[in-house]
Amino acid sequence: MGKKTLNINLHKAKNAKKDEFYTQLSDIERELKHYKDQFRGKVVYCNCDDPFESNFFKYFAANFNALGLKKLITTSYVKSPIVGGQLPLFEMEGLKGKEPFKIEIKDVTDINRNGAINLDDVEYLLKHDKNTAIPLKGDGDFRSDECIKLLKKADIVVTNPPFSLFREYVAQLVECDKKFLILGDQNAITYKEIFKLIKENELWLGYDNGGTKWFQVPDDYDITTESRKKIVNGIKYFSAGRILWFTNLDTTKRHKELDLYKEYTPDEYPKYDNYNAINVNKYTDIPYDYAGYIGVPITFIDKYNAEQFEIVKFRKGDDDKDLSINGKYTYFRIIVKNKKVQK
């Protein structure tokens, strides 16, 4: 193996380690409760999940009938550090060992007849129906031909994709014209590919975007910042910064107008050196009576209503340099215009 190849492989391994985040069921339940009607009769695909290890799989499997799903598809990835940990694969009908596989569920029956579908019923199905779990020929990567074919059969994709591959992951969803609800870092808003979709009203934020989200990570995951680490009942958790829900499923939230109460004054709202727009440090301080261009922080996107505001551009002034005030650069700003205010 050459030095160049070794470095590439080490870089990939480092990124893979960074992406080993497992979403808590409570976070999934808080967000998914808002979309229940949109899942009825749909094929849901979780393509970055280890079936039965993933809480996304657990949520959709346990709520399969309540949501009225047509089918649930999940695929595992060969490099997962926890695959087979909760439900030993040798106990799953149709599988022989620790290998990437797919699960397709078309029906979940109340096996124990307790009047409700739960994970015991799902576990029984996986253990006794050889047509449910099927080995994959490839490694289970969402970019593989196998997984792309499954993606094309799906209606909605819901998962926590690798943050280091977020651009590529979203591009694939858009290319395949899929509905989706996925987790991503707040900074993804600043990616030009993602910002373009937001500006064109093809992607927006979901509901549960406040507070800290904690993700389960492998025991050997290196966390150097103590405030981002906790261990509960022997399970290691990591806080990856501000993590948001990105979606193109309709939300009531994106149709709600932002209440504005401040009046514009030149002293309180300085203009940029290199663009004819006023600066606003908090979206709550947007003046209700200003008809021109306004620079707002990226947190504004969580409150963005395309019927109330127009997104004009991102970050740069007329000189193609970062926006500045009195020679000092501001943190990333989005230039918007209030459609409700006329000159």
C-alpha positions as CSV (number, residue, x, y, z in Angstrom):
1,M,0.0,0.0,0.0
2,G,1.4,3.4,-1.0
3,K,1.8,6.4,1.3
4,K,-0.9,8.3,-0.6
5,T,-3.4,5.4,-0.4
6,L,-2.7,4.9,3.3
7,N,-3.3,8.7,4.0
8,I,-6.6,8.5,2.1
9,N,-7.7,5.4,4.0
10,L,-6.8,7.0,7.3
11,H,-8.7,10.1,6.4
12,K,-11.8,8.1,5.5
13,A,-11.5,6.1,8.7
14,K,-11.3,9.4,10.7
15,N,-14.4,10.8,9.0
16,A,-16.2,7.5,9.5
17,K,-15.4,7.6,13.2
18,K,-16.7,11.2,13.4
19,D,-20.0,10.1,11.8
20,E,-20.8,7.4,14.3
21,F,-23.7,9.3,15.9
22,Y,-26.8,7.4,17.0
23,T,-29.9,9.5,17.5
24,Q,-31.9,9.1,20.7
25,L,-35.5,7.8,20.3
26,S,-36.8,10.8,22.3
27,D,-35.4,13.2,19.8
28,I,-37.0,11.2,16.9
29,E,-40.4,11.1,18.6
30,R,-40.4,14.8,19.3
31,E,-39.9,15.7,15.7
32,L,-41.8,12.9,13.9
33,K,-45.1,13.6,15.8
34,H,-45.6,16.6,13.6
35,Y,-45.7,14.7,10.3
36,K,-47.8,11.6,11.0
37,D,-50.4,12.3,8.3
38,Q,-47.7,12.7,5.6
39,F,-46.5,9.1,6.1
40,R,-49.8,7.3,5.5
41,G,-49.5,4.9,2.6
42,K,-45.8,5.7,2.0
43,V,-42.6,3.7,1.6
44,V,-40.1,4.9,4.2
45,Y,-36.4,4.3,3.7
46,C,-33.8,4.7,6.4
47,N,-30.6,4.3,4.4
48,C,-28.0,5.2,7.0
49,D,-29.2,2.9,9.7
50,D,-28.4,-0.5,11.1
51,P,-31.8,-2.2,11.3
52,F,-32.8,-2.8,14.9
53,E,-29.7,-1.0,16.2
54,S,-31.1,2.3,14.9
55,N,-33.8,4.2,16.8
56,F,-35.2,5.4,13.5
57,F,-35.9,1.8,12.6
58,K,-37.4,1.2,16.1
59,Y,-39.7,4.2,15.8
60,F,-41.0,3.3,12.3
61,A,-41.3,-0.5,13.0
62,A,-43.2,0.0,16.3
63,N,-45.4,2.6,14.7
64,F,-45.8,0.9,11.4
65,N,-49.6,0.4,11.6
66,A,-50.3,3.6,13.5
67,L,-48.6,5.6,10.8
68,G,-50.3,3.5,8.1
69,L,-47.0,2.8,6.3
70,K,-47.0,0.9,3.1
71,K,-43.4,-0.4,3.6
72,L,-40.4,0.2,5.8
73,I,-36.9,-0.3,4.3
74,T,-33.6,-0.1,6.2
75,T,-30.1,-1.0,5.2
76,S,-27.0,-1.6,7.4
77,Y,-23.5,-0.5,6.7
78,V,-20.6,-3.0,6.8
79,K,-18.3,-0.7,8.8
80,S,-20.8,-0.1,11.6
81,P,-19.2,-0.6,15.0
82,I,-22.4,-1.8,16.7
83,V,-24.2,-3.8,14.0
84,G,-25.7,-6.9,15.5
85,G,-25.3,-5.7,19.1
86,Q,-28.9,-5.6,20.2
87,L,-30.4,-8.4,18.1
88,P,-27.7,-11.0,17.3
89,L,-27.7,-11.5,13.6
90,F,-27.4,-15.3,13.8
91,E,-30.8,-15.2,15.3
92,M,-32.3,-13.4,12.4
93,E,-33.8,-15.7,9.8
94,G,-32.1,-15.4,6.4
95,L,-28.8,-14.1,7.8
96,K,-25.6,-16.1,8.6
97,G,-23.2,-13.6,10.2
98,K,-22.1,-10.0,10.6
99,E,-22.7,-8.7,7.2
100,P,-24.5,-5.7,5.6
101,F,-28.2,-6.4,5.0
102,K,-31.5,-4.9,4.3
103,I,-34.8,-5.2,6.0
104,E,-38.1,-4.7,4.3
105,I,-41.3,-4.8,6.4
106,K,-44.7,-4.7,4.7
107,D,-46.8,-5.8,7.7
108,V,-46.3,-6.0,11.5
109,T,-48.7,-8.3,13.4
110,D,-49.6,-8.2,17.0
111,I,-47.9,-11.5,17.8
112,N,-48.3,-11.4,21.6
113,R,-51.9,-10.2,21.2
114,N,-51.6,-7.4,23.8
115,G,-53.5,-5.0,21.7
116,A,-50.5,-2.9,20.6
117,I,-47.6,-3.3,18.2
118,N,-44.3,-3.1,20.0
119,L,-40.6,-4.1,19.5
120,D,-41.3,-7.6,20.7
121,D,-43.6,-8.1,17.7
122,V,-40.9,-6.7,15.4
123,E,-38.2,-8.8,16.9
124,Y,-40.4,-11.9,16.4
125,L,-40.9,-11.0,12.8
126,L,-37.2,-10.5,12.2
127,K,-36.3,-13.8,13.8
128,H,-38.9,-15.9,12.0
129,D,-39.5,-14.4,8.5
130,K,-36.6,-15.2,6.2
131,N,-37.9,-12.8,3.6
132,T,-37.7,-9.8,5.9
133,A,-33.9,-9.7,6.3
134,I,-31.8,-10.2,3.2
135,P,-28.0,-9.9,2.9
136,L,-26.7,-7.1,0.6
137,K,-24.2,-7.8,-2.1
138,G,-22.3,-4.6,-1.4
139,D,-21.2,-2.7,1.7
140,G,-24.5,-0.9,2.4
141,D,-23.2,2.6,1.6
142,F,-26.0,4.9,0.6
143,R,-24.1,5.7,-2.6
144,S,-23.9,2.1,-3.8
145,D,-26.0,0.9,-6.7
146,E,-27.9,-1.4,-4.5
147,C,-29.0,1.3,-2.1
148,I,-29.8,3.8,-4.9
149,K,-32.2,1.2,-6.4
150,L,-33.9,1.0,-3.0
151,L,-34.0,4.8,-2.7
152,K,-35.8,5.1,-6.0
153,K,-38.6,2.8,-4.7
154,A,-39.0,5.0,-1.6
155,D,-41.3,7.9,-1.0
156,I,-39.7,9.4,2.1
157,V,-36.2,9.1,3.6
158,V,-35.7,9.6,7.3
159,T,-32.3,9.2,9.0
160,N,-29.2,10.8,10.5
161,P,-26.8,10.8,7.6
162,P,-23.0,11.2,7.9
163,F,-22.4,14.8,8.6
164,S,-19.1,14.8,6.6
165,L,-21.1,13.7,3.5
166,F,-24.1,16.0,4.1
167,R,-23.8,17.8,0.8
168,E,-23.5,14.6,-1.3
169,Y,-26.3,13.0,0.7
170,V,-28.8,15.8,0.1
171,A,-27.7,16.1,-3.6
172,Q,-28.6,12.5,-4.1
173,L,-32.1,13.0,-2.5
174,V,-32.8,16.0,-4.7
175,E,-31.6,14.2,-7.8
176,C,-33.9,11.3,-7.0
177,D,-36.8,13.8,-6.2
178,K,-37.4,12.3,-2.7
179,K,-39.2,13.7,0.3
180,F,-36.9,13.6,3.3
181,L,-36.5,14.5,7.0
182,I,-32.9,14.3,8.1
183,L,-30.5,15.6,10.8
184,G,-27.6,17.9,10.0
185,D,-25.3,20.5,11.6
186,Q,-26.5,24.1,11.7
187,N,-23.4,25.1,9.6
188,A,-24.9,23.1,6.7
189,I,-27.0,26.2,6.1
190,T,-23.8,28.0,5.0
191,Y,-23.0,25.4,2.4
192,K,-23.7,27.0,-1.0
193,E,-25.5,23.8,-2.2
194,I,-27.8,23.8,0.8
195,F,-28.3,27.5,0.9
196,K,-29.4,27.5,-2.7
197,L,-32.1,24.9,-1.9
198,I,-33.3,27.0,1.0
199,K,-33.3,30.2,-1.1
200,E,-35.4,28.4,-3.8
201,N,-37.8,27.1,-1.2
202,E,-36.9,23.5,-1.9
203,L,-35.6,22.8,1.7
204,W,-36.4,24.2,5.1
205,L,-36.0,23.4,8.8
206,G,-38.2,21.2,10.9
207,Y,-39.6,21.8,14.3
208,D,-37.4,20.6,17.1
209,N,-34.3,22.8,16.6
210,G,-33.8,24.2,20.1
211,G,-31.6,23.0,22.8
212,T,-28.8,20.4,22.8
213,K,-29.2,17.0,21.2
214,W,-27.1,14.1,22.6
215,F,-26.0,11.2,20.4
216,Q,-24.9,7.8,21.5
217,V,-21.4,7.0,20.3
218,P,-19.1,3.9,20.6
219,D,-17.2,3.5,23.8
220,D,-13.9,4.2,22.2
221,Y,-15.1,7.5,20.6
222,D,-12.6,10.2,21.5
223,I,-14.3,13.3,23.1
224,T,-11.8,15.9,24.2
225,T,-14.3,18.5,25.4
226,E,-15.8,17.5,28.7
227,S,-18.9,19.7,28.3
228,R,-19.8,17.7,25.2
229,K,-19.5,14.3,26.9
230,K,-21.7,12.4,29.3
231,I,-22.2,8.8,30.4
232,V,-25.6,7.5,31.4
233,N,-26.1,3.9,32.6
234,G,-22.8,3.0,31.0
235,I,-23.7,4.5,27.6
236,K,-21.5,7.2,26.2
237,Y,-23.1,10.3,24.6
238,F,-21.7,13.2,22.7
239,S,-23.1,16.6,21.9
240,A,-22.1,17.6,18.4
241,G,-23.1,21.3,18.5
242,R,-26.4,22.7,17.3
243,I,-28.0,19.9,15.2
244,L,-31.1,20.7,13.2
245,W,-33.8,18.9,11.3
246,F,-33.7,19.6,7.5
247,T,-36.7,18.6,5.4
248,N,-38.9,19.2,2.4
249,L,-42.0,17.8,4.1
250,D,-44.5,20.6,4.6
251,T,-44.7,22.1,8.1
252,T,-47.2,24.5,9.7
253,K,-44.2,26.3,11.1
254,R,-42.8,27.6,7.8
255,H,-46.2,29.3,7.1
256,K,-46.2,31.2,10.4
257,E,-45.2,34.8,10.2
258,L,-42.4,36.1,12.4
259,D,-43.8,38.7,14.9
260,L,-41.8,41.9,14.6
261,Y,-42.0,44.8,17.1
262,K,-39.0,47.0,16.7
263,E,-39.0,50.3,14.8
264,Y,-36.1,51.1,12.4
265,T,-33.7,53.8,13.5
266,P,-30.4,54.6,11.7
267,D,-28.4,54.6,15.0
268,E,-29.5,51.1,16.0
269,Y,-29.1,49.5,12.6
270,P,-25.8,50.4,10.9
271,K,-25.3,49.7,7.2
272,Y,-22.5,47.5,5.8
273,D,-19.5,49.0,4.2
274,N,-19.8,47.0,1.0
275,Y,-23.6,46.4,0.6
276,N,-26.7,48.6,0.9
277,A,-28.3,46.7,3.7
278,I,-28.7,47.2,7.5
279,N,-27.2,44.8,10.0
280,V,-29.4,42.9,12.5
281,N,-27.6,40.8,15.2
282,K,-30.8,38.9,16.3
283,Y,-33.7,37.9,14.1
284,T,-36.0,39.1,16.9
285,D,-34.6,42.6,16.3
286,I,-35.7,42.8,12.6
287,P,-37.5,46.2,12.3
288,Y,-41.1,45.8,11.2
289,D,-41.1,49.0,9.1
290,Y,-37.9,48.7,7.0
291,A,-38.4,48.2,3.3
292,G,-34.8,47.8,2.2
293,Y,-32.3,44.9,2.5
294,I,-31.6,43.4,5.9
295,G,-28.6,41.3,7.0
296,V,-29.7,38.6,9.5
297,P,-27.8,35.7,11.3
298,I,-28.2,32.2,10.1
299,T,-30.5,31.4,13.0
300,F,-33.2,33.3,11.1
301,I,-33.6,30.3,8.8
302,D,-35.4,28.5,11.7
303,K,-38.1,31.2,11.5
304,Y,-38.1,31.8,7.8
305,N,-41.4,32.2,6.0
306,A,-41.1,32.5,2.2
307,E,-44.4,34.3,2.1
308,Q,-43.2,37.0,4.5
309,F,-39.5,37.3,3.5
310,E,-37.4,37.0,0.3
311,I,-33.9,35.6,0.6
312,V,-31.6,37.8,-1.5
313,K,-28.1,36.5,-1.1
314,F,-25.6,35.1,1.4
315,R,-22.6,36.6,3.1
316,K,-20.9,38.6,0.4
317,G,-21.0,42.3,-0.4
318,D,-20.8,44.0,-3.8
319,D,-17.0,43.6,-3.8
320,D,-17.5,39.8,-3.3
321,K,-15.9,40.1,0.1
322,D,-17.5,39.2,3.4
323,L,-20.0,41.9,4.7
324,S,-18.3,44.4,7.0
325,I,-19.2,47.3,9.3
326,N,-16.5,50.0,9.8
327,G,-13.9,47.7,8.5
328,K,-14.8,44.8,10.7
329,Y,-16.3,41.6,9.3
330,T,-19.5,40.3,10.7
331,Y,-20.2,36.6,11.2
332,F,-22.2,35.0,8.4
333,R,-25.2,37.1,7.4
334,I,-28.1,36.3,5.1
335,I,-29.5,39.3,3.2
336,V,-33.3,39.3,3.2
337,K,-36.2,41.6,2.4
338,N,-39.5,41.9,4.2
339,K,-42.2,41.4,1.5
340,K,-44.8,43.0,3.7
341,V,-43.2,46.4,3.8
342,Q,-43.6,48.6,0.8
343,K,-41.4,51.6,0.0
